[in-house]
Amino acid sequence: MNKRGGFLAIIGSIILVVLVSGCIGSSNIAKSNNDTKNFTFNNVSFSYPANWDVSVSNDDTGPIIVVSEDYYTQIQIMITPTYGMSEEGVLKEKNLTIYPGWKKLLSDTLILNNQTAYRTLFRSNDIIYLFKDMRHEEIVFVKNNNTITILTTAPSENYNNKKQSFETILDSIHVQ
């Protein structure tokens, strides 16, 4: 087989894998939005859509729980120690954080886990998401000497469609 034939075979195989993956992935979409699973880890619990995945990793500052439908649509829950910093100090630090390429759209508060949480909505178009127009919602609150940061992420064109899935998680989240 010549080089061109080998190249075409590789491209054909990649296309076949993508097509088959798309067919398998679409069967997950057929699941009811009401199907949920429960997750508990390190004093954090919540319900999430049954067709989403959960993973946990640890970095130097604490656990990161990622609940994702795909690469672009996900919620990250990060738990970091406050190191004795007050809630006001934590919020001031978060407000000073600059996310390159992210534009702040609005800030407000909401009740989450029976306490006030601080929410900021961003829009981005950065390299992490392959320059796709994205919406991010950062929610921060302090509990038991930990900063809980929740970051929802979805493509801007799908953000409103994913809102119900995000709310399933946010409405059920409990941090001890």
Sequence and secondary structure as in RCSB ss.txt:
>XXXX:A:sequence
MNKRGGFLAIIGSIILVVLVSGCIGSSNIAKSNNDTKNFTFNNVSFSYPANWDVSVSNDDTGPIIVVSEDYYTQI
QIMITPTYGMSEEGVLKEKNLTIYPGWKKLLSDTLILNNQTAYRTLFRSNDIIYLFKDMRHEEIVFVKNNNTITI
LTTAPSENYNNKKQSFETILDSIHVQ
>XXXX:A:secstr
  HHHHHHHHHHHHHHHHHHHHHHHHHHHTS TT EEEEEETTEEEEEETTSEEEEEEETTEEEEEEESSSSSEE
EEEEEE TT  HHHHHHHHHH   TTEEEEEEEEEEETTEEEEEEEEEE  GGGTT  EEEEEEEEEETTEEEEE
EEEEEGGGHHHHHHHHHHHHHH EE 
